Amino acid sequence: MDGFKTFPPEPVVVTLSGTALELTPIRLGELPRLLAVVRPLAEEITSDPDWMALLGRHGDAVLDLLAITTRRERAWINDLSLEDAVQLAAAVFEVNADFFVAHVVPAVQGAAQRLAPTLSSLTNSGGTLPSHA
């Protein structure tokens, strides 16, 4: 089978401030929280994301994303230096690139395209959604 990968995958080890951290791809049980966190920034995740820009626009979402994907407490993530956080974000993305680029981004974009006609038909002539009193 072409493309068959051994299970479980070999972890990618990242060393941050002297601490070795093993990263593995996202797990099924982590998907609900991860998808909720990724939605606001999904359109900005590309094959080579600008992590500084993402941190600037979606700081809490990026930090939550790092906590979920590293399986570390958010407080641990918060205490990272900026340099370590960017290095970690790049490593997390590398480990999960297939998931983000091939699954999350198209799914969010597809949902937006499917919702556009519905939202358009729901808007009244004033450009606002009708209220349900």
Steps between C-alpha positions, in 0.01 A plus 500: 500500500646831395483766768448246780646632822585299806274541797565662735706763320847581619489813715681816393714627785532875552732644765378822659711668766668169580175301517445227240139479388369210289236598245268255328206558265165605639280225646131443443402598854675835458308594185192665656705750703752547222239572234328754727833677555612484137182639339581870554845468345446219246493730199841637597665160535697436184782264412739757655311697767625832635494405869575853622203637304278218626608567858424868451151445358397178676731476802275303733393259225864433403599444864203267552594319179854450633369372833272246331753377244786473750277353772641756743322735738425846366706648787808315369437641153450850643843486666690426177725766354378650173782326313407162653130554428566569132734199479237283669220627275706419191575150632136435592397611152763277340382196697135573417536669158295239319220544750498882486551555128317197361211479747435804720543782249290340222231397750466852642507657153243247374270571793526874434413449133203279588372752754539806275176445299303426817630808676436708191137381479446567870619859486228752461527799269676695775788253501427360843369167609132504596439477873291226653294656775 
